[in-house]
Amino acid sequence: MKDTLNIMVPVDFTPVSYRAIEFLAFLMDKTPVNTHLVHVIEVNAAEWGGSVEASETLNKTELKQKQQLAEQKFAELKQHLTFSFTSEILFGRLTTTLADYANKQQTDLVIMGTDGAEGWLEKVSGSEAQHVVRYTNIPVITIHKHAAISPIQNLLWVADFEAEKQPEQSVATIKFLQQLFNAKLHLLQIVDKNDESRLNQLKGKMQDFVEQLNLQNVELHLHHNYKVPAGVRNFNEVSAMDLVMIGTHGRKGINHLFYGSIAETLVNHCIRPLMTYHLM
């Protein structure tokens, strides 16, 4: 990892979006951070001409009012925050605009608050944070509005330790965070009723995972539950984890509707800050 982290924080100036700044403070206490606070004014990409004036079919007065309001909100933030940041007001589709900006700025982490989504809405449209997770290859830390934020002492890594090959850059990020906070790393395997007969085998695969990635200061956990998201949530309720980490295949479109994503379900419901990263 670089000496100075490049971190993007999407903000819509609601209290839940500021939860990301609460978590960001823990990182700033440990390492230099370049912070990019980004606000997106959503417009139809087909109508956007590259600037307000050049967008003939859009309501220019309304867009300018939104831009001025965002500028005012950023000015207020500069009065209240104790750290410097770069502020950006962008126009476009929320998800792709954020992803494009993050890639252009060579962002190391995206941190964002989320209200989550429930029921059929979660399956079809999802939350804004869920969409960002799906569309960017950069690790994303999401803070649910009800998540507990605490100093980072324990990291929880949830994976399929038998099947998934972890991306080198994501492994490096996890190791960096562990070293930065001198934290303990907990590996969690959710066990359903079909796995009961091979608990020793699962534990062995987890140990192989530790050795292959040369992980240090690690504790292994097997937790019984019939679904991974519920298992992770239940485990968090009885343990003192400060950041949960899980990979996602980032399925889009019809594949996402049928198969979904464990990571994205956790984005909407996790009671601790959650870092998602794309699997190979």
C-alpha positions as CSV (number, residue, x, y, z in Angstrom):
1,M,0.0,0.0,0.0
2,K,1.0,3.6,-0.5
3,D,2.3,5.9,2.3
4,T,-0.8,8.1,1.8
5,L,-4.2,6.6,1.2
6,N,-6.5,8.0,-1.4
7,I,-10.0,7.7,0.0
8,M,-13.3,8.7,-1.7
9,V,-16.4,9.4,0.5
10,P,-19.7,9.9,-1.4
11,V,-21.9,12.4,0.4
12,D,-25.5,13.5,-0.1
13,F,-25.3,15.7,3.0
14,T,-27.7,13.4,5.0
15,P,-26.7,12.2,8.5
16,V,-26.2,8.6,7.2
17,S,-23.6,9.8,4.6
18,Y,-21.6,11.5,7.4
19,R,-21.3,8.1,9.2
20,A,-18.5,7.4,6.7
21,I,-16.6,10.4,8.1
22,E,-16.9,8.9,11.6
23,F,-15.2,5.8,10.4
24,L,-12.6,7.7,8.4
25,A,-11.4,9.4,11.5
26,F,-9.9,6.1,12.8
27,L,-7.9,5.7,9.6
28,M,-6.7,9.4,9.8
29,D,-5.4,8.7,13.3
30,K,-3.1,6.0,12.0
31,T,-1.9,7.1,8.5
32,P,-1.9,10.1,6.1
33,V,-5.1,10.3,4.0
34,N,-6.1,12.3,0.9
35,T,-9.8,12.6,1.3
36,H,-12.2,13.2,-1.7
37,L,-15.7,14.1,-0.6
38,V,-17.9,13.6,-3.7
39,H,-21.5,14.7,-4.3
40,V,-23.3,13.5,-7.5
41,I,-26.2,15.4,-9.0
42,E,-28.1,12.8,-10.9
43,V,-28.9,13.5,-14.5
44,N,-29.8,11.4,-17.5
45,A,-26.5,10.5,-19.2
46,A,-28.1,10.7,-22.6
47,E,-29.1,14.4,-22.0
48,W,-25.9,15.5,-20.2
49,G,-23.7,17.6,-22.6
50,G,-20.7,17.8,-20.3
51,S,-21.7,21.0,-18.5
52,V,-24.9,22.6,-17.3
53,E,-24.8,25.2,-20.1
54,A,-24.3,22.6,-22.8
55,S,-27.2,20.4,-21.7
56,E,-29.9,21.8,-23.8
57,T,-32.8,19.5,-22.8
58,L,-32.2,19.7,-19.0
59,N,-33.6,22.2,-16.6
60,K,-30.5,24.5,-16.2
61,T,-32.1,26.6,-13.4
62,E,-32.8,23.5,-11.3
63,L,-29.3,22.1,-11.9
64,K,-27.6,25.4,-10.9
65,Q,-29.7,25.5,-7.8
66,K,-28.7,22.0,-6.8
67,Q,-25.0,22.9,-7.6
68,Q,-25.1,26.0,-5.5
69,L,-26.8,24.1,-2.6
70,A,-24.0,21.5,-2.7
71,E,-21.3,24.2,-2.8
72,Q,-22.9,25.7,0.3
73,K,-23.0,22.4,2.1
74,F,-19.4,21.7,1.3
75,A,-18.5,25.2,2.7
76,E,-20.3,24.4,5.9
77,L,-18.5,21.1,6.2
78,K,-15.1,22.9,5.9
79,Q,-16.1,25.0,8.9
80,H,-16.9,22.0,11.0
81,L,-14.4,19.3,10.0
82,T,-10.9,19.3,11.5
83,F,-9.2,17.9,8.3
84,S,-8.7,19.2,4.8
85,F,-10.4,17.5,1.9
86,T,-11.0,17.9,-1.8
87,S,-14.7,18.5,-2.7
88,E,-16.2,17.5,-6.0
89,I,-19.6,18.1,-7.5
90,L,-20.3,15.7,-10.4
91,F,-23.2,15.2,-12.8
92,G,-24.4,11.9,-14.1
93,R,-25.7,8.5,-13.1
94,L,-24.8,8.0,-9.4
95,T,-23.1,4.6,-9.6
96,T,-21.1,4.9,-12.8
97,T,-20.1,8.5,-12.0
98,L,-18.7,7.5,-8.6
99,A,-17.0,4.5,-10.1
100,D,-15.4,6.5,-12.9
101,Y,-14.2,9.2,-10.5
102,A,-12.7,6.6,-8.1
103,N,-10.8,4.9,-10.9
104,K,-9.6,8.3,-12.3
105,Q,-8.3,9.3,-8.9
106,Q,-6.6,6.0,-8.3
107,T,-8.6,5.6,-5.2
108,D,-7.5,3.0,-2.6
109,L,-10.8,2.8,-0.7
110,V,-14.3,4.0,-1.0
111,I,-16.1,4.7,2.4
112,M,-19.8,5.4,2.4
113,G,-22.8,5.4,4.6
114,T,-26.0,3.5,3.7
115,D,-29.6,3.3,4.7
116,G,-29.8,-0.2,3.2
117,A,-32.7,-1.7,1.4
118,E,-35.4,-4.2,2.4
119,G,-37.5,-7.0,0.8
120,W,-38.3,-6.9,-2.9
121,L,-36.6,-3.5,-3.3
122,E,-33.4,-5.0,-2.2
123,K,-33.7,-7.8,-4.8
124,V,-34.6,-5.5,-7.7
125,S,-33.1,-2.1,-7.2
126,G,-31.0,-2.4,-4.0
127,S,-29.4,0.5,-2.1
128,E,-27.1,3.1,-3.6
129,A,-24.1,1.6,-1.7
130,Q,-25.0,-1.9,-3.0
131,H,-24.8,-0.6,-6.6
132,V,-21.4,1.1,-6.0
133,V,-20.1,-2.2,-4.6
134,R,-21.4,-4.0,-7.7
135,Y,-19.8,-1.6,-10.2
136,T,-16.4,-0.7,-8.8
137,N,-13.3,-3.0,-8.4
138,I,-12.0,-0.8,-5.6
139,P,-12.7,-2.1,-2.0
140,V,-15.7,-0.4,-0.6
141,I,-16.3,0.1,3.2
142,T,-20.0,0.6,3.9
143,I,-21.4,1.9,7.2
144,H,-25.1,1.0,7.7
145,K,-27.1,3.6,9.5
146,H,-27.5,1.3,12.5
147,A,-24.0,-0.1,12.5
148,A,-21.8,0.2,15.6
149,I,-18.6,2.1,14.8
150,S,-15.6,1.5,17.2
151,P,-11.8,1.7,17.2
152,I,-10.5,-1.2,15.1
153,Q,-9.1,-4.0,17.2
154,N,-10.7,-7.1,15.5
155,L,-11.1,-7.7,11.8
156,L,-13.5,-10.4,10.6
157,W,-12.8,-12.1,7.2
158,V,-15.7,-14.1,5.8
159,A,-14.8,-16.4,2.8
160,D,-15.3,-19.7,1.2
161,F,-11.9,-21.0,2.2
162,E,-12.2,-24.1,0.0
163,A,-13.1,-22.4,-3.3
164,E,-12.2,-18.7,-3.6
165,K,-8.9,-17.5,-4.8
166,Q,-8.4,-14.1,-3.2
167,P,-7.2,-11.1,-5.3
168,E,-3.6,-10.1,-4.4
169,Q,-4.4,-6.4,-4.1
170,S,-7.4,-7.1,-1.8
171,V,-5.3,-9.4,0.4
172,A,-2.6,-6.6,0.6
173,T,-5.3,-4.2,1.7
174,I,-6.5,-6.5,4.4
175,K,-3.0,-7.1,5.7
176,F,-2.3,-3.3,5.6
177,L,-5.4,-2.6,7.7
178,Q,-4.4,-5.3,10.2
179,Q,-0.9,-4.0,10.5
180,L,-2.1,-0.4,10.7
181,F,-4.3,-1.0,13.7
182,N,-2.3,-3.9,15.1
183,A,-5.6,-5.8,15.0
184,K,-6.4,-9.5,15.4
185,L,-7.7,-11.2,12.2
186,H,-10.6,-13.6,12.6
187,L,-11.5,-16.0,9.8
188,L,-15.2,-17.1,9.8
189,Q,-16.6,-20.1,8.1
190,I,-20.4,-20.4,8.2
191,V,-21.4,-24.1,8.6
192,D,-24.8,-25.4,7.5
193,K,-26.3,-28.8,8.2
194,N,-24.7,-30.3,5.1
195,D,-21.3,-29.5,6.5
196,E,-21.7,-31.0,9.9
197,S,-19.9,-34.2,9.0
198,R,-16.7,-32.5,7.8
199,L,-15.9,-29.9,10.4
200,N,-12.3,-31.0,10.8
201,Q,-11.9,-30.8,7.0
202,L,-13.2,-27.3,6.9
203,K,-10.9,-26.2,9.8
204,G,-8.0,-27.7,7.8
205,K,-8.9,-25.7,4.7
206,M,-9.0,-22.6,6.8
207,Q,-5.5,-23.4,8.2
208,D,-4.2,-24.0,4.6
209,F,-5.7,-20.6,3.7
210,V,-3.7,-18.9,6.6
211,E,-0.5,-20.6,5.6
212,Q,-0.8,-19.9,1.8
213,L,-1.4,-16.1,2.4
214,N,1.1,-16.0,5.3
215,L,-1.4,-14.5,7.6
216,Q,-0.4,-13.5,11.2
217,N,-2.2,-13.1,14.5
218,V,-5.2,-15.1,13.3
219,E,-8.1,-16.9,15.1
220,L,-10.4,-19.4,13.3
221,H,-14.1,-19.6,13.8
222,L,-16.8,-22.1,12.7
223,H,-20.3,-20.8,13.2
224,H,-23.5,-22.8,12.6
225,N,-26.2,-21.2,10.5
226,Y,-28.3,-22.2,7.4
227,K,-27.5,-18.9,5.6
228,V,-24.2,-17.0,5.4
229,P,-25.6,-13.4,5.9
230,A,-27.6,-14.5,9.0
231,G,-24.7,-16.4,10.3
232,V,-22.4,-13.4,10.0
233,R,-24.9,-11.1,11.6
234,N,-25.5,-13.6,14.5
235,F,-21.7,-14.0,15.0
236,N,-21.3,-10.2,15.1
237,E,-24.0,-9.9,17.7
238,V,-22.0,-12.0,20.2
239,S,-18.5,-10.9,19.3
240,A,-16.5,-7.6,19.2
241,M,-15.7,-7.3,15.5
242,D,-14.9,-3.8,14.3
243,L,-14.7,-4.4,10.6
244,V,-16.2,-7.2,8.5
245,M,-14.5,-8.2,5.2
246,I,-16.0,-10.3,2.4
247,G,-15.6,-10.8,-1.3
248,T,-18.2,-10.3,-4.0
249,H,-18.6,-11.5,-7.6
250,G,-20.4,-8.2,-8.4
251,R,-23.2,-9.8,-10.4
252,K,-25.2,-7.4,-12.5
253,G,-28.5,-7.5,-14.3
254,I,-30.6,-10.7,-14.5
255,N,-27.7,-12.7,-12.9
256,H,-28.0,-10.6,-9.8
257,L,-31.8,-10.9,-9.7
258,F,-31.5,-14.8,-9.7
259,Y,-28.3,-15.4,-7.8
260,G,-27.9,-12.2,-5.6
261,S,-24.8,-11.6,-3.6
262,I,-24.0,-12.5,0.0
263,A,-21.8,-9.4,0.2
264,E,-24.5,-7.1,-1.1
265,T,-27.0,-8.6,1.4
266,L,-24.6,-7.7,4.2
267,V,-24.2,-4.2,2.8
268,N,-27.9,-3.7,3.5
269,H,-28.0,-5.4,6.9
270,C,-24.6,-5.6,8.5
271,I,-24.4,-4.3,12.1
272,R,-20.7,-3.5,11.8
273,P,-18.7,-1.6,9.1
274,L,-18.3,-3.9,6.1
275,M,-15.5,-4.0,3.5
276,T,-16.4,-5.6,0.2
277,Y,-13.9,-6.4,-2.6
278,H,-14.3,-8.1,-6.0
279,L,-13.2,-11.7,-6.3
280,M,-11.5,-12.9,-9.5
